[in-house]
Amino acid sequence: MLTHTITIQFCYLAFISANYYFNSSYTIPYLLNKKKYVKFGLLFISGIAVTSLLRIPVSMFVITHIFKVANPVFNYLVIFRDSFINIFFWVVCILAAKMVIEKIRSQLYIEQIEKEKATNELNFLRAQFNPHFLFNSINSIYGHIDKSNKNAREMLLVFSEMLRYQLYECNVEQIALESEINYMKNYIALQKSRIDERIQVSLCADDINGQINVAPLLFIAFIENAFKYVGFNEHKQNRIAISLKYGNGNLVFKVFNTKDTFVNQTEKSSGLGIANTKRRLEILYPKKHELILVNNEDDYEVTLTLLDV
């Protein structure tokens, strides 16, 4: 008796599973979710009816050949009716449970997204407040600097312009190369005012023509690195040379700096700024950039080529 029950239930399970996967894979996502209710209802009932009809010969085979019932009498209508009711009931229950679980998961996901959105909006508002306060502070400092101290006032204006560029103009994927060059010039001017006068600094970007766009703040980390590790040798020339050249669709950026012999710039230049720039290049210019770092005994050179810009 137990074997008989298990066999019957196993047969039901096969037909119930077939209906479940048919509806969960096709009728629900492609018909019910797209509000095609008539087609969904027809296919849902048709699937159960087909499997109920298929169960008739399966039931006959099991009773005749597995349980070996002598001279069995089959009522096809009763078998179909019982099969339809059982398969319909279990398919509806299983699909309903699945849809309830998915609804709960979807609701939890939406709540998480809304919470993250609220957090991001709060951070954005804070970011808007902090620069506003910062620029007001810069203006106050500028007003307190003696008018005779022209260099200090000019340095503060340059710094303010650089800060404004970083905060308000760089929140885009691409920016005009002309704006980036202007930012580089401001940074160089600020650095030249504080470094040893014996260090020669040059920037060559005069042959850049046309509208070229690049990722913002892509070159500055290498320039910062050059100013950080430039040498202060007494008996030889100390210099930083920066250049940008464009030709045949490729943009070539170079930074060269002399250094003290005992400084291993390759190791020391692997800070957060350089690491971040390398990662940005991998993401923004995959297979479209070449970065070469050359570390000699007396100098260090970076060559970055952006292809097809």
N, C-alpha and C positions, 0 to 999 in steps of 0.2 A: 504493500500500500504506500509506504514511504517512497519507494523507488518510482512508483507510478506518479505520485505528486511532484517529485523533483523533476522528472522528465517533462511533464506537462508545463511546469513553471519555466523550465529552461527554454522550451519552445516559445513560450510567451515572451521571455526575455529577449530572444533573438529578434522577434518582430517589433517589440517595443523599442529596442535599441536602433533598429533600422529607421523607424519613424522619428525617433528623437534626433538622430544625426541629420536626417533629411530636412527637418524643420529648423533646427538650430543653425545649419550651414547654409540653407537656401531660403526657405519661405519667410522666416522671421527677419533676417537682415535685408533681403531684397524685395519683400512684399509688405510684410506687416510694418516694418520700420519706415517704409516709404508710403504708408497709408493706402496701399492697394488691398483693401480689406476683402473685396469680393474674390479676387484671385487667390488671396491667402486662404480664405475659408474653403474654397473649392479644392485647392491642392491639399490642404490639411485633411479634409474628409476623404479625398480620393486616396491619399497615402494609407490611411487607416483601413479603407475598404479593400484596397489591393492586398495588403498584408493579411487581412481577415480572410479573403478568398484563398490566398496561398496557404493559410493554415489548415484548410479543409483537407487537401491531399496529404499534408504532413501529418495531421491527426489520424487519418486513415492508415498511413504507413506505420505509424507508431503502434496503433492498436493491433494491426494485423500481424506485423513482422517482429515487433519488439516484445509486446505483451502477449502475442499469440492467442488472441481471443478467438474462439471458434464461432464461426457464422455470425460475425458482428453485424449489427443493423445501424446504418448511419442516417442521421437526419441532417442533411446539408444546411438547411435553413437555421436549425438550432445551433450548429457548430459555428456558422457565420455570425449569428446574432451574439452568442457568448463571446466569441473572439473579438468582435467589433467593440462590445461594451468594455471588456477587460483592457484591450489595447488603448482605446480612447481614454479611459479613466487614468491609466498609468502615464500615458504620454502627456496628458493635460497637467497632471500633478507634477511631473518631473520638469516640464517646460516652465510651469508657473514658478516653481522653486528656483529654477535657474534665472528667470527674469527678475525675481525679487532680489536675489543675491547680486545680480549685475546692477540693479537700480541702487542698492545700498552702496556698492563700490563706487558707482558713478557719483552719487551724492557726496560721499567722503572725498572723492577726488576734486569735485567742484568746490567744496568747502576749503580744501587745502590750497587750491589755486586762488580763491578769493582772499584767503589769509596772506598768501605770498604777495598778491597784488596790493593789499593794504600796506604790507610792510615795505614794498618797493615804493609806493606812493609817499609813505612817511619819510623814507630815506631821501627821496627826490626833494620833498619840501625842506628837509634839513639841509640838503646840498644847496638849495636856492637861498636859504637863510644865511648860511655860513659865508659864501662869497660876498653877499651884500654887506655883511658886517666887516669882512676883510677889506673890501674896497673903501668903505667909509674910514676904516682905521688908516689905510694908506694915505688917503686924502688928508687926514688929520696930521699924520707924520710929515707929509709934504708941506703943510702949512706952517709947521714948527721949525722946519729947516731954514736956517738963515739964508736970505736971498743972495748973499755974497758967496755962498757955497754952491756954486753952479753945478759942479760935478756930482755932488750928492743928490741934488734935485733931479738932474737928468737921469742918474742911475735909478732912482725910485720910479720915475716915469717909465723907463724901459722895463723895469721889473713888473710894473702894473700892467703894461701892454702884453707882456709875456704871459702873465697870469690870466688875463682876460682871454687870450687866445686859447690857452689850455682848457679853461673852464667852459667857454661858450662856443668856440668854433670847432673844437676837436671831437664833438659828439656825433660824428658822421663816419661812414666807412671810407669815403674818399674826400680828399680836399685838394684844392689847387696847389700845385707845386710852388707857385709864386708866394703863396701865404706861408708855406713851410720854409722857404728860403728867407723870408722876412723874419720869421721866428728865429731861425738860425743866426741871422745877423744880429738880432737883439741879444741873443745869448752870448755870442762872441764879444759884443761890445761890453756887456756886463762883466765877462770874465777878464777881458783885457784891462779893465780898470783896477783889478785887484792883483794880477800876476806881475811877476818881475818884468821890468821894461826890456830886459835883454832877450826875452822870448819873442820871436817874430811870428805873427799869426796872419795867415792869408786865407781868403775865401774866393774861389773862382767859380762863378756860376753865370757868367755874362752871356754865354752862347745858348742859354735856355730860351727857346722861342716856342710859341704855340701854347695851346691849352693842354697841359699835362696834369693828371690827377694821380695822387698817391695816397696811401694810408697815412693818417696824421701821426706826427711824432715818431716817425720810423727811423730817422737818422740821428736824433738828438743823443741817444744813449752812447753812440760811438764817439760823438764830439765831446760829451761829458767825460768819457774815459780818456780821451786824448789830453784834455786840460788837467785831469787828475794825475796823470802819470808822466807829463812832459818833464824832461830833465832840466836841472839848474846847474849845468856844467860851466865852470869858470873859463876853461881854455878852448871851448869849441862852441859852434853855433847851436842854439836851442830854438826849435821852431815847430809850429803846427801848420800843416797845409791841408786845406779842405777844398774839395772840388766836386762839381756836378757837371756831367756831360751827357748830352742826349743825341743819339744817332741811330738810324735804322730801327726805330721802335724800341730801342733799349736805353735805359737810364743807368749811368754808371756813377756811383758815389764813392769817393775816396777820402780817407782821413789818414794823414801821416803825422807822426810826432817823434821827435828825438826823445831819448830817455836815458836815465842813469844806467850804467852798465850793470849794476847789481840788482836792478829791478826786473823781476820776471813778470812782464806785463800780461802774458798769456794766462798765468795762474790768477793774478790779482784782478784781471778784467772779467772774470767769470761771475760777476755779482748779479744782483737781481735785475738790474736794468738791461744788461746784455742778454741774460737768459730769457727775459720776457720778450725782448726784441727778436731773438732767434725763434722763439715759439710763435710769435705773431707772423713772422715770415713764413713759417711752415703752414700756418693756417690760411693766411691771406694770399700768399703767392706760392702755392704748391707746384713744384716742378717749373716754376717761372722765376726763380731767383738763384743767384750764385753768390755765396759769401766766402771770401778768402781772407784769412788772418795770417799775416806774416810777422813773425817775431824774430828780429835780428838782435845782435849784441848791443847796438847803439840806437836802434829805432824800431818803431812798430807801425804797421800799416794795415788798414782795413779797406777792402774793396768789395762793395756790394753792387751787384748788377741785377736790375729788375728787367725781365724780359717781356717784350710785347706790351708795354704800358701805353 
